[in-house]
Amino acid sequence: MSDRYKKNLIELSDKKTVAVYATRKISTALETVTEDLTLYQGVKLVQLLEAMYEQGKKDGAKTAFDALNEKIKEAEKAIPHRNPGKPKGKKLSG
């Protein structure tokens, strides 16, 4: 990990801890925002962070599945396909 990023541990409501790697500016802003939080503001902030985290997971999964689907389509195009049917008859020379 680079020196430019700092690890911030965010505790979620279900007692899980999520490591958020952010630049120093973002880390400082996060510390400032969480410094004098009331319980109500803290709960709202955690809900917001959880929603952002879950959306990030969904977006990441969507990106991965989109990439897989694209590669599958490319592979399907590369495979020659012939519909089954009656084979062509052989001409008898005679």
NUMAR-948258 format. One record per residue: residue in one letter; residue number from 1; x, y, z of N, C-alpha, C in turn. Coordinates in steps of 0.02 Angstrom, whole numbers, plus 50000, padded with zeros to 5 digits. Each point is the difference from the previous one (the first is absolute). Layout:
<nodes>
{code=a pos=NUM n_px=X n_py=Y n_pz=Z ca_px=X ca_py=Y ca_pz=Z c_px=X c_py=Y c_pz=Z} $
...
</nodes>
This chain:
<nodes>
{code=m pos=1 n_px=50042 n_py=49941 n_pz=50000 ca_px=49958 ca_py=50059 ca_pz=50000 c_px=50044 c_py=50062 c_pz=50000} $
{code=s pos=2 n_px=49979 n_py=50049 n_pz=49965 ca_px=50038 ca_py=50061 ca_pz=49993 c_px=49996 c_py=50043 c_pz=50063} $
{code=d pos=3 n_px=50049 n_py=50045 n_pz=50007 ca_px=49999 ca_py=50046 ca_pz=50057 c_px=49947 c_py=50054 c_pz=49991} $
{code=r pos=4 n_px=49973 n_py=50004 n_pz=49940 ca_px=49949 ca_py=50051 ca_pz=49987 c_px=49932 c_py=49982 c_pz=50030} $
{code=y pos=5 n_px=49990 n_py=49936 n_pz=50017 ca_px=49936 ca_py=49979 ca_pz=50025 c_px=50004 c_py=49981 c_pz=50074} $
{code=k pos=6 n_px=49946 n_py=50013 n_pz=50035 ca_px=49997 ca_py=49985 ca_pz=50071 c_px=49942 c_py=49952 c_pz=50011} $
{code=k pos=7 n_px=50010 n_py=49953 n_pz=50045 ca_px=49947 ca_py=49951 ca_pz=50016 c_px=49956 c_py=50029 c_pz=50054} $
{code=n pos=8 n_px=49935 n_py=50005 n_pz=49986 ca_px=49950 ca_py=50024 ca_pz=50048 c_px=49953 c_py=49942 c_pz=50016} $
{code=l pos=9 n_px=49994 n_py=49984 n_pz=50063 ca_px=49955 ca_py=49946 ca_pz=50020 c_px=49932 c_py=50028 c_pz=50019} $
{code=i pos=10 n_px=49948 n_py=49978 n_pz=49964 ca_px=49932 ca_py=50023 ca_pz=50012 c_px=49961 c_py=49942 c_pz=50029} $
{code=e pos=11 n_px=49971 n_py=50009 n_pz=50059 ca_px=49961 ca_py=49947 ca_pz=50031 c_px=49927 c_py=50008 c_pz=49978} $
{code=l pos=12 n_px=49973 n_py=49946 n_pz=49971 ca_px=49932 ca_py=50000 ca_pz=49977 c_px=49952 c_py=49979 c_pz=50056} $
{code=s pos=13 n_px=49936 n_py=50009 n_pz=49988 ca_px=49951 ca_py=49987 ca_pz=50053 c_px=49996 c_py=49926 c_pz=50019} $
{code=d pos=14 n_px=50018 n_py=49955 n_pz=49955 ca_px=49997 ca_py=49928 ca_pz=50016 c_px=50067 c_py=49975 c_pz=50028} $
{code=k pos=15 n_px=50038 n_py=50045 n_pz=50029 ca_px=50064 ca_py=49985 ca_pz=50035 c_px=50055 c_py=49977 c_pz=49953} $
{code=k pos=16 n_px=49991 n_py=50010 n_pz=49935 ca_px=50053 ca_py=49987 ca_pz=49953 c_px=50042 c_py=50063 c_pz=49993} $
{code=t pos=17 n_px=50063 n_py=49991 n_pz=49985 ca_px=50044 ca_py=50057 ca_pz=49989 c_px=50023 c_py=49998 c_pz=49927} $
{code=v pos=18 n_px=49995 n_py=50057 n_pz=49967 ca_px=50020 ca_py=50005 ca_pz=49930 c_px=50060 c_py=50046 c_pz=49996} $
{code=a pos=19 n_px=50051 n_py=49977 n_pz=49966 ca_px=50059 ca_py=50041 ca_pz=49989 c_px=49989 c_py=50042 c_pz=49938} $
{code=v pos=20 n_px=50004 n_py=50065 n_pz=50008 ca_px=49993 ca_py=50047 ca_pz=49944 c_px=50068 c_py=50033 c_pz=49989} $
{code=y pos=21 n_px=50027 n_py=49989 n_pz=49942 ca_px=50064 ca_py=50030 ca_pz=49983 c_px=49987 c_py=50065 c_pz=49963} $
{code=a pos=22 n_px=50026 n_py=50055 n_pz=50025 ca_px=49986 ca_py=50065 ca_pz=49971 c_px=50063 c_py=50043 c_pz=50002} $
{code=t pos=23 n_px=49998 n_py=50052 n_pz=49960 ca_px=50056 ca_py=50047 ca_pz=50000 c_px=50001 c_py=50036 c_pz=50067} $
{code=r pos=24 n_px=50054 n_py=50034 n_pz=50013 ca_px=50006 ca_py=50036 ca_pz=50064 c_px=49946 c_py=50052 c_pz=50008} $
{code=k pos=25 n_px=49983 n_py=50035 n_pz=49945 ca_px=49947 ca_py=50051 ca_pz=50003 c_px=49933 c_py=49970 c_pz=50021} $
{code=i pos=26 n_px=49983 n_py=49944 n_pz=49968 ca_px=49936 ca_py=49967 ca_pz=50016 c_px=50002 c_py=49973 c_pz=50071} $
{code=s pos=27 n_px=50055 n_py=49971 n_pz=50020 ca_px=50007 ca_py=49974 ca_pz=50068 c_px=49992 c_py=50055 c_pz=50052} $
{code=t pos=28 n_px=50030 n_py=50057 n_pz=49987 ca_px=49994 ca_py=50058 ca_pz=50045 c_px=49928 c_py=50024 c_pz=50003} $
{code=a pos=29 n_px=49968 n_py=50003 n_pz=49942 ca_px=49930 ca_py=50021 ca_pz=49998 c_px=49956 c_py=49951 c_pz=50038} $
{code=l pos=30 n_px=50013 n_py=49936 n_pz=49994 ca_px=49962 ca_py=49950 ca_pz=50036 c_px=50009 c_py=50008 c_pz=50075} $
{code=e pos=31 n_px=50062 n_py=50011 n_pz=50022 ca_px=50013 ca_py=50011 ca_pz=50071 c_px=49965 c_py=50063 c_pz=50025} $
{code=t pos=32 n_px=50001 n_py=50053 n_pz=49960 ca_px=49967 ca_py=50062 ca_pz=50020 c_px=49925 c_py=49991 c_pz=50006} $
{code=v pos=33 n_px=49971 n_py=49965 n_pz=49953 ca_px=49927 ca_py=49989 ca_pz=50001 c_px=49980 c_py=49957 c_pz=50060} $
{code=t pos=34 n_px=50040 n_py=49951 n_pz=50016 ca_px=49981 ca_py=49954 ca_pz=50054 c_px=50023 c_py=50024 c_pz=50069} $
{code=e pos=35 n_px=50035 n_py=50056 n_pz=50004 ca_px=50029 ca_py=50023 ca_pz=50063 c_px=49947 c_py=50016 c_pz=50053} $
{code=d pos=36 n_px=49950 n_py=50043 n_pz=49985 ca_px=49951 ca_py=50022 ca_pz=50049 c_px=49929 c_py=49977 c_pz=49981} $
{code=l pos=37 n_px=49993 n_py=49937 n_pz=49984 ca_px=49935 ca_py=49975 ca_pz=49980 c_px=49956 c_py=49985 c_pz=50060} $
{code=t pos=38 n_px=49936 n_py=50015 n_pz=49993 ca_px=49951 ca_py=49977 ca_pz=50048 c_px=49983 c_py=49928 c_pz=49980} $
{code=l pos=39 n_px=49966 n_py=49965 n_pz=50044 ca_px=49980 ca_py=49931 ca_pz=49985 c_px=49957 c_py=49998 c_pz=49937} $
{code=y pos=40 n_px=49953 n_py=50046 n_pz=49994 ca_px=49955 ca_py=50002 ca_pz=49942 c_px=50040 c_py=50012 c_pz=49936} $
{code=q pos=41 n_px=50045 n_py=50049 n_pz=50001 ca_px=50040 ca_py=50015 ca_pz=49940 c_px=50046 c_py=49941 c_pz=49983} $
{code=g pos=42 n_px=50025 n_py=49967 n_pz=50051 ca_px=50043 ca_py=49941 ca_pz=49990 c_px=49964 c_py=49944 c_pz=49966} $
{code=v pos=43 n_px=49938 n_py=49988 n_pz=50022 ca_px=49959 ca_py=49947 ca_pz=49970 c_px=49985 c_py=50017 c_pz=49927} $
{code=k pos=44 n_px=49984 n_py=50063 n_pz=49986 ca_px=49986 ca_py=50021 ca_pz=49931 c_px=50062 c_py=49993 c_pz=49957} $
{code=l pos=45 n_px=50058 n_py=50018 n_pz=50026 ca_px=50062 ca_py=49993 ca_pz=49963 c_px=50015 c_py=49927 c_pz=49984} $
{code=v pos=46 n_px=49991 n_py=49957 n_pz=50049 ca_px=50012 ca_py=49929 ca_pz=49990 c_px=49952 c_py=49972 c_pz=49947} $
{code=q pos=47 n_px=49937 n_py=50021 n_pz=50003 ca_px=49952 ca_py=49977 ca_pz=49950 c_px=50021 c_py=50022 c_pz=49930} $
{code=l pos=48 n_px=50024 n_py=50061 n_pz=49995 ca_px=50023 ca_py=50026 ca_pz=49936 c_px=50061 c_py=49961 c_pz=49975} $
{code=l pos=49 n_px=50047 n_py=49989 n_pz=50044 ca_px=50061 ca_py=49963 ca_pz=49981 c_px=49983 c_py=49928 c_pz=49980} $
{code=e pos=50 n_px=49954 n_py=49968 n_pz=50037 ca_px=49980 ca_py=49932 ca_pz=49983 c_px=49968 c_py=49998 c_pz=49931} $
{code=a pos=51 n_px=49956 n_py=50049 n_pz=49986 ca_px=49967 ca_py=50002 ca_pz=49934 c_px=50052 c_py=50010 c_pz=49945} $
{code=m pos=52 n_px=50048 n_py=50043 n_pz=50011 ca_px=50053 ca_py=50011 ca_pz=49950 c_px=50041 c_py=49937 c_pz=49991} $
{code=y pos=53 n_px=50016 n_py=49965 n_pz=50054 ca_px=50040 ca_py=49939 ca_pz=49997 c_px=49962 c_py=49946 c_pz=49961} $
{code=e pos=54 n_px=49936 n_py=49990 n_pz=50016 ca_px=49960 ca_py=49950 ca_pz=49966 c_px=49993 c_py=50016 c_pz=49926} $
{code=q pos=55 n_px=49990 n_py=50064 n_pz=49984 ca_px=49994 ca_py=50019 ca_pz=49929 c_px=50066 c_py=49988 c_pz=49964} $
{code=g pos=56 n_px=50055 n_py=50013 n_pz=50033 ca_px=50065 ca_py=49986 ca_pz=49971 c_px=50010 c_py=49926 c_pz=49985} $
{code=k pos=57 n_px=49977 n_py=49957 n_pz=50046 ca_px=50005 ca_py=49929 ca_pz=49988 c_px=49957 c_py=49980 c_pz=49940} $
{code=k pos=58 n_px=49940 n_py=50028 n_pz=49995 ca_px=49956 ca_py=49984 ca_pz=49944 c_px=50030 c_py=50023 c_pz=49934} $
{code=d pos=59 n_px=50027 n_py=50061 n_pz=50001 ca_px=50030 ca_py=50027 ca_pz=49939 c_px=50060 c_py=49959 c_pz=49979} $
{code=g pos=60 n_px=50040 n_py=49979 n_pz=50048 ca_px=50058 ca_py=49957 ca_pz=49985 c_px=49979 c_py=49933 c_pz=49971} $
{code=a pos=61 n_px=49948 n_py=49971 n_pz=50029 ca_px=49975 ca_py=49936 ca_pz=49975 c_px=49971 c_py=50008 c_pz=49929} $
{code=k pos=62 n_px=49965 n_py=50055 n_pz=49989 ca_px=49971 ca_py=50013 ca_pz=49934 c_px=50055 c_py=50007 c_pz=49948} $
{code=t pos=63 n_px=50052 n_py=50035 n_pz=50018 ca_px=50056 ca_py=50009 ca_pz=49953 c_px=50032 c_py=49932 c_pz=49984} $
{code=a pos=64 n_px=50009 n_py=49958 n_pz=50051 ca_px=50030 ca_py=49935 ca_pz=49989 c_px=49956 c_py=49956 c_pz=49955} $
{code=f pos=65 n_px=49934 n_py=49999 n_pz=50014 ca_px=49955 ca_py=49960 ca_pz=49959 c_px=49995 c_py=50026 c_pz=49929} $
{code=d pos=66 n_px=50001 n_py=50066 n_pz=49992 ca_px=49998 ca_py=50029 ca_pz=49932 c_px=50061 c_py=49979 c_pz=49960} $
{code=a pos=67 n_px=50058 n_py=50000 n_pz=50033 ca_px=50062 ca_py=49979 ca_pz=49966 c_px=49996 c_py=49927 c_pz=49981} $
{code=l pos=68 n_px=49975 n_py=49958 n_pz=50044 ca_px=49993 ca_py=49929 ca_pz=49985 c_px=49952 c_py=49989 c_pz=49942} $
{code=n pos=69 n_px=49943 n_py=50033 n_pz=50001 ca_px=49951 ca_py=49992 ca_pz=49947 c_px=50028 c_py=50022 c_pz=49933} $
{code=e pos=70 n_px=50039 n_py=50052 n_pz=50000 ca_px=50031 ca_py=50024 ca_pz=49938 c_px=50048 c_py=49947 c_pz=49972} $
{code=k pos=71 n_px=50040 n_py=49970 n_pz=50044 ca_px=50047 ca_py=49948 ca_pz=49978 c_px=49963 c_py=49938 c_pz=49976} $
{code=i pos=72 n_px=49945 n_py=49983 n_pz=50032 ca_px=49960 ca_py=49942 ca_pz=49978 c_px=49972 c_py=50012 c_pz=49930} $
{code=k pos=73 n_px=49976 n_py=50061 n_pz=49987 ca_px=49975 ca_py=50016 ca_pz=49933 c_px=50055 c_py=49995 c_pz=49948} $
{code=e pos=74 n_px=50060 n_py=50023 n_pz=50017 ca_px=50057 ca_py=49995 ca_pz=49954 c_px=50016 c_py=49927 c_pz=49986} $
{code=a pos=75 n_px=49998 n_py=49958 n_pz=50052 ca_px=50015 ca_py=49929 ca_pz=49991 c_px=49947 c_py=49967 c_pz=49956} $
{code=e pos=76 n_px=49937 n_py=50018 n_pz=50010 ca_px=49946 ca_py=49971 ca_pz=49960 c_px=50008 c_py=50018 c_pz=49926} $
{code=k pos=77 n_px=50023 n_py=50061 n_pz=49986 ca_px=50010 ca_py=50021 ca_pz=49931 c_px=50059 c_py=49962 c_pz=49968} $
{code=a pos=78 n_px=50049 n_py=49982 n_pz=50041 ca_px=50059 ca_py=49966 ca_pz=49974 c_px=49987 c_py=49926 c_pz=49984} $
{code=i pos=79 n_px=49947 n_py=49971 n_pz=50028 ca_px=49985 ca_py=49930 ca_pz=49989 c_px=49953 c_py=49995 c_pz=49940} $
{code=p pos=80 n_px=50021 n_py=49964 n_pz=49947 ca_px=49956 ca_py=49993 ca_pz=49942 c_px=49941 c_py=49955 c_pz=50019} $
{code=h pos=81 n_px=49941 n_py=50021 n_pz=49979 ca_px=49940 ca_py=49962 ca_pz=50018 c_px=49962 c_py=49984 c_pz=49936} $
{code=r pos=82 n_px=49980 n_py=49937 n_pz=49994 ca_px=49958 ca_py=49979 ca_pz=49944 c_px=49938 c_py=49969 c_pz=50028} $
{code=n pos=83 n_px=49944 n_py=50019 n_pz=49972 ca_px=49937 ca_py=49970 ca_pz=50022 c_px=49998 c_py=49927 c_pz=49978} $
{code=p pos=84 n_px=49974 n_py=49956 n_pz=50042 ca_px=49995 ca_py=49930 ca_pz=49981 c_px=49948 c_py=49993 c_pz=49944} $
{code=g pos=85 n_px=50010 n_py=49952 n_pz=49959 ca_px=49953 ca_py=49988 ca_pz=49946 c_px=50023 c_py=49942 c_pz=49957} $
{code=k pos=86 n_px=49966 n_py=49991 n_pz=49948 ca_px=50016 ca_py=49945 ca_pz=49954 c_px=50065 c_py=50017 c_pz=49965} $
{code=p pos=87 n_px=50048 n_py=49952 n_pz=50001 ca_px=50062 ca_py=50014 ca_pz=49966 c_px=49991 c_py=50001 c_pz=49924} $
{code=k pos=88 n_px=50043 n_py=50038 n_pz=49968 ca_px=49996 ca_py=50003 ca_pz=49927 c_px=50014 c_py=49931 c_pz=49970} $
{code=g pos=89 n_px=49961 n_py=49985 n_pz=49950 ca_px=50009 ca_py=49934 ca_pz=49967 c_px=50061 c_py=49999 c_pz=49956} $
{code=k pos=90 n_px=50028 n_py=49942 n_pz=49991 ca_px=50059 ca_py=49993 ca_pz=49956 c_px=49974 c_py=49984 c_pz=49930} $
{code=k pos=91 n_px=50029 n_py=50032 n_pz=49952 ca_px=49982 ca_py=49986 ca_pz=49931 c_px=50039 c_py=49938 c_pz=49977} $
{code=l pos=92 n_px=49963 n_py=49955 n_pz=49972 ca_px=50032 ca_py=49939 ca_pz=49974 c_px=50020 c_py=50013 c_pz=49927} $
{code=s pos=93 n_px=50061 n_py=49987 n_pz=49986 ca_px=50022 ca_py=50009 ca_pz=49931 c_px=49986 c_py=49934 c_pz=49963} $
{code=g pos=94 n_px=49973 n_py=50004 n_pz=49943 ca_px=49987 ca_py=49938 ca_pz=49969 c_px=49984 c_py=49999 c_pz=49932} $
</nodes>
